[in-house]
Amino acid sequence: WIVVGYHDLFNEQCAENVVALRMLKLAAYIHRQKPNSYIVLNSIPPPPPPSSSSSSRSTTTTTTTTTTTTTTTTTTTTTTTTVARSSIVNAHLEAFCSNHHPYYHFFNATHVFAKTTTTTTDPMPSLPIHKEWLTEIVQYVEHLLYDTDDPYANHGDDDRRRLE
C-alpha cells in the first residue's frame, strides 16, 4: 500500500507529473521485488483549507503559454488550484493502474479526505476521518483478496504473503 507524494506535491511544489512518476517508479520497484503481490496506490488527499494566519508559501501553480503569429499574439494563463493539483496526480495514477498489470490498483480516498474541516497546515486527517479511511482500506483489501470476480485473487494461505 503506497501512501506517498503529499509532501512533494504541496510542500516542495513538485510538478504533478513528477509526483506521479515518482510514485509509479516506487510501485515498479516493489513489483520487481514482489512480482505476485498486489500494489495499491492510495490517492493523494486534497490539502486542508489554508488558515487565515498561515505563513506558508503559496500552493498555486501558474503556467503561461504564449503563441505568436505574424499578425496577432495570444497569451493564455492557466491557474491550477491546490485541490486540482492532487486531482491531476490521482488521475495519472488511476489511468496507469487501470491500463497496466492486474496487480496494480488505485485506491481513491479523496471523498474521505474532502470531509475534513481542519484549517491547520497539518495534512493528517482528524481521528474520525482517519478511522473512516482505515475502514475503507480494510474493505478494499477484502475485495482484492476474496472477490470471486477477480481472476487474480488468491483464496489460499498465500494471501498473507501478498500483503508483506
Legacy VTK file of the C-alpha trace (Angstrom):
# vtk DataFile Version 3.0
C-alpha trace
ASCII
DATASET POLYDATA
POINTS 164 float
0.000 0.000 0.000
1.703 3.192 -1.174
0.781 6.444 0.552
3.357 8.984 -0.590
3.535 12.185 -2.629
1.697 14.715 -0.483
4.830 16.450 0.772
6.421 16.583 -2.683
3.276 17.999 -4.261
2.304 20.622 -1.713
5.362 21.422 0.395
8.137 21.027 -2.182
5.957 22.277 -5.063
6.996 19.454 -7.410
5.098 19.245 -10.680
2.122 16.904 -10.779
3.658 14.628 -13.413
6.882 14.384 -11.391
4.995 13.296 -8.270
3.011 10.708 -10.243
6.170 9.413 -11.936
7.978 9.045 -8.600
5.061 7.079 -7.171
4.941 4.833 -10.232
8.698 4.250 -10.065
8.285 3.160 -6.441
5.436 0.846 -7.450
7.576 -0.647 -10.250
10.429 -1.230 -7.805
8.103 -3.040 -5.396
6.661 -5.052 -8.275
10.166 -6.196 -9.287
10.850 -7.303 -5.701
7.450 -8.976 -5.169
6.018 -9.691 -8.667
2.958 -11.586 -7.396
1.889 -9.015 -4.813
-0.897 -6.513 -5.147
0.372 -2.945 -5.254
-2.160 -0.330 -4.212
-1.512 3.338 -4.894
-3.507 5.477 -2.473
-4.833 8.763 -3.820
-3.187 11.958 -2.681
-5.647 13.809 -0.466
-6.511 17.420 -1.156
-4.719 19.813 1.175
-6.536 21.272 4.153
-8.028 24.723 3.620
-5.458 27.443 4.330
-5.712 29.134 7.693
-6.013 32.888 7.798
-2.734 33.147 9.713
-0.821 30.712 7.515
2.633 31.923 6.610
3.410 29.037 4.289
4.257 29.766 0.692
1.572 29.787 -1.963
0.481 26.457 -3.355
-0.928 27.738 -6.629
0.930 26.920 -9.827
0.591 29.213 -12.813
1.522 28.179 -16.334
1.716 30.745 -19.129
1.682 29.807 -22.797
2.333 32.406 -25.479
1.512 31.837 -29.139
2.829 34.316 -31.700
1.820 34.637 -35.332
2.721 37.312 -37.854
-0.408 39.309 -37.085
-1.505 38.575 -33.503
-0.141 37.486 -30.151
-2.299 35.421 -27.787
-1.383 34.752 -24.167
-3.211 32.079 -22.189
-2.764 31.706 -18.438
-3.942 28.603 -16.616
-4.063 28.538 -12.833
-4.110 25.168 -11.117
-5.500 25.276 -7.595
-4.164 23.088 -4.837
-7.195 20.773 -4.946
-6.830 20.377 -8.708
-3.146 19.505 -8.273
-3.968 16.391 -6.241
-6.718 15.524 -8.729
-4.214 15.659 -11.602
-1.824 13.267 -9.851
-4.683 10.960 -8.893
-5.915 10.884 -12.498
-2.424 9.839 -13.673
-2.252 7.081 -11.072
-5.749 5.806 -11.759
-5.116 5.713 -15.515
-1.878 3.779 -15.014
-3.468 1.225 -12.713
-6.446 0.630 -14.975
-4.275 0.160 -18.076
-1.447 -1.971 -16.715
-0.625 -5.157 -14.884
-3.588 -6.537 -12.926
-1.660 -6.398 -9.667
-1.616 -2.558 -9.748
-4.635 -0.948 -8.080
-5.665 2.623 -7.361
-7.493 3.378 -4.109
-9.326 6.677 -4.331
-9.875 8.044 -0.829
-10.405 11.638 -1.930
-14.052 11.593 -0.861
-12.984 10.658 2.659
-10.333 13.364 2.959
-12.569 16.011 1.386
-14.749 15.834 4.520
-12.045 17.397 6.656
-12.766 20.837 8.048
-9.401 21.494 9.633
-7.818 24.867 8.984
-4.342 23.902 10.080
-1.462 23.163 7.734
-1.246 19.645 9.140
-2.038 17.246 6.271
-3.044 14.441 8.618
-6.785 13.934 8.832
-8.728 14.124 12.055
-9.267 10.916 14.013
-12.819 10.256 12.691
-11.641 10.817 9.102
-8.645 8.567 9.719
-10.910 5.823 11.096
-13.191 6.058 8.055
-10.162 5.871 5.733
-8.866 2.762 7.508
-12.306 1.131 7.399
-12.441 1.674 3.630
-8.905 0.308 3.269
-9.918 -2.906 5.052
-12.964 -3.249 2.802
-10.820 -2.699 -0.297
-8.241 -5.286 0.801
-11.007 -7.792 1.475
-12.346 -7.119 -2.007
-8.905 -7.661 -3.550
-8.263 -10.879 -1.705
-11.657 -12.507 -1.638
-13.739 -11.162 -4.524
-14.655 -14.140 -6.708
-14.920 -11.894 -9.788
-11.197 -11.105 -9.600
-9.280 -13.768 -11.569
-6.062 -12.752 -9.792
-7.417 -13.110 -6.275
-5.805 -15.921 -4.358
-8.089 -17.570 -1.852
-5.482 -19.711 -0.140
-2.890 -19.261 2.591
-0.714 -17.295 0.168
-2.873 -14.207 0.827
-0.835 -13.219 3.875
2.381 -13.237 1.855
0.813 -10.974 -0.765
0.380 -8.253 1.865
4.002 -8.304 3.018
LINES 1 165
164 0 1 2 3 4 5 6 7 8 9 10 11 12 13 14 15 16 17 18 19 20 21 22 23 24 25 26 27 28 29 30 31 32 33 34 35 36 37 38 39 40 41 42 43 44 45 46 47 48 49 50 51 52 53 54 55 56 57 58 59 60 61 62 63 64 65 66 67 68 69 70 71 72 73 74 75 76 77 78 79 80 81 82 83 84 85 86 87 88 89 90 91 92 93 94 95 96 97 98 99 100 101 102 103 104 105 106 107 108 109 110 111 112 113 114 115 116 117 118 119 120 121 122 123 124 125 126 127 128 129 130 131 132 133 134 135 136 137 138 139 140 141 142 143 144 145 146 147 148 149 150 151 152 153 154 155 156 157 158 159 160 161 162 163
